[in-house]
Amino acid sequence: MAHVPKKEIDMSSYKEGQTHQLANALEAAGYTKDDLTRLGQFPHHPLILGVLRGTHEIVGKDLLRFKETDFLRPVAMLTFPARTEPFNANEWYRNRKGLCVRSTLMDHFDLDIVETTLWPSLKRIYVAFELKEEANSAIIQAELLGQRLQRFLTLEDIATLIDAQWSGSIGILQTQTSNNYNFSYVKGKDAEEFVVTAYWHDNNDNRREWEVGDRRPRTSVPWGVGTRFICSGNVVFQP
């Protein structure tokens, strides 16, 4: 009796066009044939499905060194090389086209003598924490000290982060949620401590711009859940 090959059962319900679309997207992203083999052998496809459906989140390995605390959840990290060009705070905050700066912010600085470099020999690391619970300044400071992190940024830092997301793209600053508030602690004249806020406006009235403002540190009134706090990821406190 002649051998009749057993017919393979096609378990796929995907259309040919969908398969080609996926293949093109993977190729455009830089996947090699070996990568596709590894992807097929990957044992945790339900996790990938969770990312696509919004129930899971991808966190980079570098971000894992920042610990989740009772009030803060690390959600994003960004690294810039050491600055080689001077930063002109007066020019950026007063003349940056398309930037809305509250007039009271400038009262905290003498922009003619503000620092123009930040640790020029070091790469600059920034980390964003999302508030899990309402928290005031004292709580945030205590939880950052536990991770040996410095909470203060500079005007230069904040300008760098905004420039990286100038058109409101997704990044370390939140721009795509109903609560678009980002805030950082900054020191101004006479070592005065205050808060700088960065808010992305994308309204129906065609207002698409960053608004930068200032507030007093919140000691009695806490920041709300979901607000994003940005600080330096460079460890400054040694054990």
Number of C-alpha atoms within 10 A of each C-alpha: 3 4 5 6 6 6 6 6 6 6 6 6 6 8 8 8 9 10 11 11 11 11 14 12 12 14 13 9 9 9 14 11 10 9 12 14 10 11 13 10 10 10 9 9 12 10 14 15 12 13 13 11 10 9 10 13 13 11 12 11 8 10 16 12 11 21 15 16 16 12 16 25 19 21 19 21 23 17 12 12 11 15 16 10 9 12 19 17 21 17 11 14 20 14 12 11 9 13 17 17 18 13 12 11 18 16 12 18 18 12 19 11 10 17 14 17 17 18 9 14 11 12 14 18 17 19 21 27 24 21 21 17 16 15 21 16 17 13 15 17 14 11 17 17 13 11 19 17 20 17 17 17 19 22 23 19 22 21 17 14 18 20 12 16 17 16 15 20 13 11 16 22 27 25 22 14 9 8 15 17 19 23 23 24 23 22 17 19 12 8 9 10 16 19 20 22 20 26 21 26 16 16 9 7 6 8 11 16 18 22 15 22 18 22 14 11 19 14 12 10 11 15 21 16 15 21 20 28 25 27 24 21 22 16 11 12 11 7 5
